[in-house]
């Protein structure tokens, strides 16, 4: 069996040699023994943790994490562990060939004792797609959900309960095999870490069009949530921030003419009272917040157009007032208004309105995520009650 075919055939199996007790969810939703182990240090890690008043975004590490390995074609039994350093060989392919894909989603706990997840199966599907694009083994759905529920369930008391706060969950897969041959690893690790967070926002954004570097190209890995995509964006984003802007806006690699996305967010424009967003072209990450907003906006009566959007056309419409508003969306910020879209040469294009339609859709989506409004689309999933080891 080749390395690639072996990696692709990884399956989720239990490790019957493990003697540690396991805790999870039975078929009826009650607490019961399950597939993953719980490290003896988890209880102490949870007992020693205090949720700070100031959270920021990604600044506070939750005290537990989940880990499972894929070796010799099989996923091992997962384990809930105290948060801390991990061992990785210096020659691991994740470090040398960026063999790493990840996801981001949130657990909410507003007005209830039990957290809920927002569209976790969509994150699983996207993680699988990202993994397959990099010739990595997809994580089985039951293992993915088990990991999320183990982390979010054990941290239920530390999921912030104020509106606009949440527990950010970061699942990721990386290659652990050491070696310099340019091929896929034969061993991988799947992990989930978490951070109690506030909404990632610094007010209306100032966006700088990037006309030199490119983030991704059709046929590349732009549609995968791969670490390499973010590395490719850092130079332009850092330069934009140094000039007083929030983030860069990326254009297509072939003509530098069509809008793709921001670094980590999808773009929407309000044109004639209708929503326009770049069509997914194989180089744009298919955002789950983007998809949710399209569904929600259409339900609220907006016409939504997914199409190729020339940057020159958008700038002209901003200048004439045909485009009245711009906003971006993503898991971290949910919906973030754009106050300025600028050319590198210095010309700034300012929409007539800031945070009009954006504010409406942000509140509509957040109220579903926080279960303050009916979940018409069945997007939320309750995290089962978690019982600590006795």
Protein Blocks (a to p, Z undefined) as FASTA:
>chain_A
ZZklmmmmpccdddfkbmbdcddddfkopacddfbdcdfklmmmmmmpccdfblbgokac
cfbdcddddeehiacdddddddddddddfklmklmnopacddddddddehiabdcdehkl
mmmmmmmmmmmmnopacddfklmmmmmmmmmmmmmmmgcfbehiacddddddddfbgcjb
dcddfbdcddddddddddddebjadddddfkbcfbdehiamlpccfklmmmmmmmmmmmm
mnopabdcdddfklomaccbdehiacdddeehiacddddehjaccdfklmmmmmmmmmno
pacddddddfklmmmmmmnomambdcdddfklopacdfbdcdfklpacddfbghilmmmm
mmmmmmmmnopaccfkopaccdddddddZZ
